[in-house]
């Protein structure tokens, strides 16, 4: 096993190690988040008061995990990121002990790949990739790790269905007034719940006839004023007046939303917190308390979808519903990203996909099927190209090419079936069926002749054609529903 003294010597010779090797935190297994530089406010909102290192069995890995937490904090990573990395390193510790690999020199790339593959792949890989880079740069320990490319699952966009949204608005007044205002504002603004809970009490300003609201943008880590409608400003002013009445206008409490306490009911059975008048305290709300209120509201308001199933309301659904509504109304990508405070445009195609599915069920328009069998519609990626829609479509022997010409020459020339930009319509269905029939005959001949490479290629083409055909059947069903 790697002697802890030898590891400490390596650490002491590194740039960060010289700074931290004598840090008293390294001798303790429980760190408060304030000791890492996070505020009490962040601790309350996230519900994380301490980072624990007690569950490590391997001393060398425990020491490296502590240094990793310090490095993550130095890089100004979020409290959630630091906590996750420590937790996944704990899982790595348990994995190594179970597999019988106690010495770091015995760790191989295949072993690391096995660890990544046996759990939450993306999170485990992100953790191992991060520590591999950090530990190697500081020359603490070199892990023989080569990140693999795993197919990422499309994010689950949990929006609130229209029938549920209608029920929520009918029952909003069941919430205590400040919580009703909180969730109404979140739905209008599209904020993360953590951003809502950090909103300052004095967050409004007026310039001429325009109102502006001060918001914390979590991904970009800065405060910014956003222009808002006068009715939104009025909702904020109502909450400010409420705080003045409940806590006093001279109260030091500086957040827009305070804690609504139902005494000892935080662990009560579902729905009971709505049967008692809350006591309002000059304390920040936490994510955990928000979760309990929404859980009980789902029961109290008897939220059910169109199939009669219970709908479990969560705070992030308000935000994602805002995004989907904006996408449905064809707002520009950059505008949606700015309103929601996204760090990039990566999530927007998923919101657009949801709004597109909704559009296709509501309108009897010409539909398309892509190479994955998904029902879609033709829209260039950026709205500024939409007027060029007809110019950007190119006819092929089978279907249409929807590849924007601005992308340059086509790398899939004469191989449309393997291209993401290729689309087919119901008009192409007879041609697909005819091609499948012809390829089936070719396949039988190739199998009889023992032409293995030909058999493989024909099967690949058959798969691509059959996937499109299945998509066209979905499109037929959608069109059938629209006519009913």
RODRENMAR-455338 format. One line per 3 residues: for each residue x, y, z of C-alpha. Coordinates in pm, whole numbers. Layout:
! RODRENMAR-455338
X/Y/Z ~ ... .
//
This chain:
! RODRENMAR-455338
0/0/0 ~ 121/353/-76 ~ 280/485/246 .
94/795/354 ~ 429/957/436 ~ 546/915/75 .
223/1070/-56 ~ 252/1359/188 ~ 608/1419/65 .
488/1437/-297 ~ 208/1669/-197 ~ 446/1896/-8 .
657/1938/-321 ~ 366/2052/-540 ~ 245/2408/-580 .
-94/2354/-416 ~ 44/2097/-174 ~ 289/2343/-19 .
-7/2569/52 ~ -231/2300/200 ~ -13/2027/355 .
-24/2198/696 ~ -390/2293/670 ~ -557/2177/995 .
-862/2064/793 ~ -658/1768/662 ~ -648/1624/1013 .
-1026/1627/1046 ~ -1294/1413/881 ~ -1585/1659/911 .
-1562/2002/746 ~ -1826/2270/767 ~ -1902/2430/432 .
-1828/2773/582 ~ -1469/2656/644 ~ -1442/2595/269 .
-1551/2951/197 ~ -1920/2896/121 ~ -2172/3122/287 .
-2425/3024/548 ~ -2691/3125/295 ~ -2562/2873/38 .
-2549/2609/310 ~ -2913/2667/409 ~ -3045/2674/53 .
-2860/2358/-54 ~ -2924/2181/276 ~ -2555/2088/303 .
-2386/2189/627 ~ -2083/1958/629 ~ -1858/1759/399 .
-1780/1415/548 ~ -1468/1205/491 ~ -1533/942/758 .
-1636/662/521 ~ -1300/626/342 ~ -1112/301/407 .
-795/384/210 ~ -586/655/383 ~ -416/768/60 .
-750/812/-118 ~ -900/997/179 ~ -610/1245/174 .
-645/1295/-202 ~ -1022/1342/-166 ~ -963/1618/90 .
-716/1790/-140 ~ -963/1753/-428 ~ -1230/1928/-222 .
-989/2214/-148 ~ -893/2241/-516 ~ -1259/2242/-626 .
-1331/2521/-381 ~ -1031/2717/-503 ~ -1170/2693/-859 .
-1499/2841/-727 ~ -1699/2531/-814 ~ -2047/2509/-669 .
-2111/2350/-331 ~ -2306/2075/-509 ~ -2005/1995/-731 .
-1769/1966/-434 ~ -2011/1744/-244 ~ -2068/1521/-549 .
-1697/1472/-614 ~ -1633/1367/-256 ~ -1929/1126/-265 .
-1815/965/-592 ~ -1463/929/-453 ~ -1619/748/-157 .
-1784/513/-405 ~ -1445/468/-574 ~ -1290/385/-236 .
-1555/120/-168 ~ -1514/-19/-520 ~ -1135/-56/-483 .
-1167/-231/-146 ~ -1432/-468/-281 ~ -1217/-551/-585 .
-909/-599/-367 ~ -705/-315/-518 ~ -572/-128/-217 .
-254/0/-379 ~ -276/280/-639 ~ 6/126/-846 .
-226/-171/-920 ~ -499/51/-1065 ~ -537/6/-1441 .
-739/177/-1710 ~ -964/-129/-1739 ~ -1031/-118/-1364 .
-1124/249/-1383 ~ -1349/179/-1681 ~ -1521/-94/-1480 .
-1585/150/-1195 ~ -1731/407/-1434 ~ -1950/151/-1612 .
-2104/3/-1296 ~ -2278/318/-1177 ~ -2388/659/-1296 .
-2155/672/-1598 ~ -2156/1043/-1666 ~ -2106/1146/-1303 .
-1845/882/-1229 ~ -1654/956/-1547 ~ -1663/1330/-1479 .
-1522/1272/-1131 ~ -1244/1035/-1241 ~ -1153/1262/-1534 .
-1135/1565/-1302 ~ -918/1399/-1037 ~ -695/1234/-1300 .
-615/1574/-1445 ~ -574/1745/-1107 ~ -363/1473/-944 .
-138/1442/-1251 ~ -86/1818/-1283 ~ 13/1840/-917 .
217/1517/-944 ~ 34/1362/-651 ~ -70/1046/-834 .
-106/943/-1198 ~ -412/739/-1285 ~ -389/548/-1617 .
-729/671/-1729 ~ -850/739/-2082 ~ -1204/881/-2091 .
-1443/694/-2319 ~ -1720/840/-2527 ~ -2051/728/-2384 .
-2375/802/-2561 ~ -2546/1061/-2349 ~ -2911/1020/-2278 .
-3125/1312/-2385 ~ -3208/1520/-2077 ~ -3550/1451/-1934 .
-3741/1774/-1981 ~ -3999/1765/-1704 ~ -4255/2027/-1797 .
-4601/2077/-1652 ~ -4877/1950/-1887 ~ -5149/2199/-1971 .
-5417/2014/-1775 ~ -5193/2013/-1466 ~ -5106/2381/-1507 .
-5477/2460/-1513 ~ -5524/2267/-1185 ~ -5228/2447/-1027 .
-5371/2790/-1109 ~ -5709/2685/-971 ~ -5545/2582/-641 .
-5261/2834/-610 ~ -5441/3009/-324 ~ -5401/2699/-107 .
-5038/2801/-59 ~ -4952/3058/208 ~ -4943/3397/25 .
-4560/3430/8 ~ -4518/3079/-133 ~ -4792/3140/-388 .
-4604/3451/-500 ~ -4276/3258/-505 ~ -4401/2990/-743 .
-4593/3236/-961 ~ -4276/3441/-999 ~ -4064/3136/-1073 .
-4301/3032/-1351 ~ -4299/3384/-1500 ~ -3924/3444/-1464 .
-3793/3093/-1538 ~ -3545/3115/-1248 ~ -3382/2823/-1073 .
-3525/2774/-725 ~ -3186/2859/-573 ~ -3188/3189/-762 .
-3538/3264/-632 ~ -3436/3197/-273 ~ -3134/3429/-305 .
-3338/3717/-447 ~ -3280/4026/-230 ~ -3562/4202/-51 .
-3481/4529/-227 ~ -3463/4388/-581 ~ -3675/4639/-777 .
-3582/4957/-954 ~ -3781/5180/-1187 ~ -3642/5387/-1473 .
-3908/5602/-1631 ~ -4201/5371/-1692 ~ -3990/5051/-1699 .
-3941/4814/-1407 ~ -3625/4608/-1353 ~ -3562/4312/-1122 .
-3224/4217/-974 ~ -3149/3847/-1020 ~ -2861/3619/-932 .
-2759/3416/-1239 ~ -2622/3093/-1097 ~ -2440/2961/-1405 .
-2270/3291/-1475 ~ -2215/3376/-1107 ~ -2322/3739/-1124 .
-2610/3971/-1035 ~ -2803/4133/-1316 ~ -3108/4357/-1361 .
-3376/4219/-1596 ~ -3660/4424/-1739 ~ -3999/4293/-1621 .
-4367/4363/-1682 ~ -4542/4601/-1442 ~ -4769/4317/-1321 .
-4459/4118/-1221 ~ -4327/4422/-1036 ~ -4658/4449/-855 .
-4628/4087/-739 ~ -4280/4160/-603 ~ -4404/4475/-428 .
-4682/4272/-264 ~ -4418/4038/-122 ~ -4209/4332/0 .
-4512/4478/181 ~ -4584/4135/331 ~ -4233/4121/478 .
-4271/4474/618 ~ -4593/4368/792 ~ -4466/4031/920 .
-4106/4111/1011 ~ -4110/4491/1031 ~ -3974/4741/781 .
-3658/4777/994 ~ -3585/4403/999 ~ -3230/4303/904 .
-3366/4012/698 ~ -3256/4094/344 ~ -3417/3821/128 .
-3744/3852/-63 ~ -3876/3519/69 ~ -3862/3412/433 .
-3929/3078/597 ~ -4291/2969/639 ~ -4275/2740/941 .
-4546/2493/1037 ~ -4383/2416/1372 ~ -4305/2043/1386 .
-4484/1954/1066 ~ -4176/1938/840 ~ -4188/1563/889 .
-4566/1539/906 ~ -4787/1325/689 ~ -4870/1460/346 .
-5110/1753/331 ~ -5108/1848/700 ~ -4895/2159/655 .
-5184/2315/461 ~ -5417/2279/761 ~ -5226/2517/988 .
-5139/2885/963 ~ -4761/2916/919 ~ -4536/3127/1135 .
-4306/3349/929 ~ -3946/3363/1043 ~ -3657/3586/927 .
-3471/3288/781 ~ -3399/3176/427 ~ -3604/2895/277 .
-3419/2575/184 ~ -3459/2345/-115 ~ -3570/2068/122 .
-3858/2274/265 ~ -3967/2381/-86 ~ -3976/2012/-184 .
-4204/1932/114 ~ -4448/2212/34 ~ -4476/2105/-331 .
-4510/1739/-235 ~ -4800/1816/-5 ~ -4957/2057/-255 .
-4967/1778/-514 ~ -5176/1575/-270 ~ -5389/1858/-133 .
-5479/1989/-480 ~ -5521/1630/-606 ~ -5310/1698/-914 .
-5375/1433/-1180 ~ -5280/1407/-1544 ~ -5522/1327/-1826 .
-5474/954/-1757 ~ -5576/990/-1392 ~ -5222/945/-1255 .
-5094/1149/-961 ~ -4867/1433/-1075 ~ -4578/1505/-840 .
-4492/1873/-872 ~ -4128/1985/-842 ~ -3977/2332/-845 .
-3764/2284/-1158 ~ -4080/2203/-1357 ~ -4192/2567/-1332 .
-3865/2677/-1490 ~ -3872/2418/-1766 ~ -4233/2494/-1845 .
-4134/2858/-1896 ~ -3861/2744/-2137 ~ -4097/2520/-2332 .
-4361/2790/-2359 ~ -4100/3031/-2496 ~ -3979/2769/-2743 .
-4339/2698/-2846 ~ -4386/3070/-2911 ~ -4071/3056/-3127 .
-3859/3292/-2919 ~ -3498/3312/-3033 ~ -3249/3069/-2879 .
-3029/3347/-2746 ~ -3327/3517/-2582 ~ -3442/3198/-2408 .
-3089/3135/-2285 ~ -3065/3489/-2147 ~ -3401/3470/-1967 .
-3326/3132/-1811 ~ -2964/3215/-1730 ~ -2822/2923/-1928 .
-2445/2903/-1957 ~ -2479/2774/-2315 ~ -2738/2689/-2581 .
-2697/2313/-2529 ~ -3034/2255/-2358 ~ -3244/2454/-2601 .
-3279/2187/-2873 ~ -3444/1962/-2613 ~ -3702/2230/-2527 .
-3761/2289/-2897 ~ -3810/1915/-2948 ~ -4082/1914/-2681 .
-4255/2217/-2830 ~ -4227/2065/-3179 ~ -4396/1745/-3062 .
-4677/1957/-2927 ~ -4706/2154/-3251 ~ -4725/1836/-3456 .
-5017/1708/-3252 ~ -5204/2036/-3288 ~ -5154/2111/-3657 .
-5211/1899/-3963 ~ -4896/2007/-4143 ~ -4657/1820/-4369 .
-4435/1612/-4139 ~ -4096/1449/-4176 ~ -3915/1147/-4033 .
-3539/1152/-3972 ~ -3283/870/-3984 ~ -3367/769/-3626 .
-3737/725/-3697 ~ -3831/1042/-3510 ~ -4124/1247/-3633 .
-4005/1601/-3692 ~ -4066/1907/-3904 ~ -3836/2110/-4120 .
-3695/2414/-3946 ~ -3339/2541/-3997 ~ -3139/2538/-3675 .
-3140/2917/-3631 ~ -3457/3120/-3680 ~ -3273/3376/-3890 .
-3250/3110/-4163 ~ -3621/3025/-4166 ~ -3696/3250/-4462 .
-3449/3041/-4659 ~ -3635/2721/-4574 ~ -3741/2635/-4925 .
-3399/2720/-5065 ~ -3222/2497/-4814 ~ -3420/2185/-4903 .
-3257/1968/-5167 ~ -3434/1680/-5342 ~ -3263/1341/-5337 .
-3355/1008/-5499 ~ -3531/926/-5173 ~ -3667/1209/-4958 .
-3520/1554/-4896 ~ -3189/1688/-4768 ~ -3236/1950/-4495 .
-2870/2034/-4457 ~ -2812/2413/-4457 ~ -2599/2503/-4757 .
-2392/2737/-4543 ~ -2226/2432/-4390 ~ -2029/2373/-4709 .
-1978/2054/-4906 ~ -2152/1733/-4794 ~ -1939/1457/-4645 .
-2221/1203/-4697 ~ -2247/1255/-5071 ~ -2452/970/-5223 .
-2508/821/-4879 ~ -2823/1003/-4763 ~ -2962/716/-4557 .
-2672/756/-4309 ~ -2706/1133/-4274 ~ -2867/1328/-3987 .
-2997/1588/-4232 ~ -3199/1347/-4445 ~ -3580/1344/-4411 .
-3863/1141/-4563 ~ -4236/1210/-4580 ~ -4545/994/-4622 .
-4512/1053/-4997 ~ -4189/853/-4985 ~ -4346/553/-4809 .
-4416/347/-5127 ~ -4058/401/-5239 ~ -3924/283/-4902 .
-4142/-29/-4907 ~ -4030/-106/-5263 ~ -3662/-63/-5170 .
-3701/-287/-4866 ~ -3858/-559/-5079 ~ -3578/-532/-5337 .
-3307/-541/-5068 ~ -3466/-848/-4909 ~ -3426/-1027/-5243 .
-3064/-906/-5273 ~ -2999/-1028/-4919 ~ -3117/-1379/-4999 .
-2890/-1391/-5304 ~ -2589/-1263/-5106 ~ -2649/-1516/-4827 .
-2671/-1798/-5083 ~ -2346/-1685/-5246 ~ -2172/-1653/-4908 .
-2094/-1283/-4962 ~ -2052/-1182/-4597 ~ -1955/-818/-4657 .
-2250/-774/-4893 ~ -2484/-931/-4635 ~ -2358/-690/-4367 .
-2408/-386/-4590 ~ -2757/-490/-4698 ~ -2862/-549/-4337 .
-2735/-203/-4246 ~ -2939/-43/-4523 ~ -3246/-247/-4431 .
-3216/-125/-4073 ~ -3201/238/-4183 ~ -3502/197/-4414 .
-3712/7/-4159 ~ -3643/271/-3892 ~ -3772/540/-4126 .
-4074/328/-4213 ~ -4158/288/-3842 ~ -4133/667/-3805 .
-4372/718/-4093 ~ -4623/490/-3922 ~ -4601/716/-3613 .
-4657/1016/-3841 ~ -4966/848/-3991 ~ -5104/794/-3640 .
-5040/1158/-3549 ~ -5219/1280/-3859 ~ -5503/1039/-3789 .
-5541/1186/-3438 ~ -5549/1539/-3581 ~ -5841/1451/-3809 .
-6049/1286/-3535 .
//
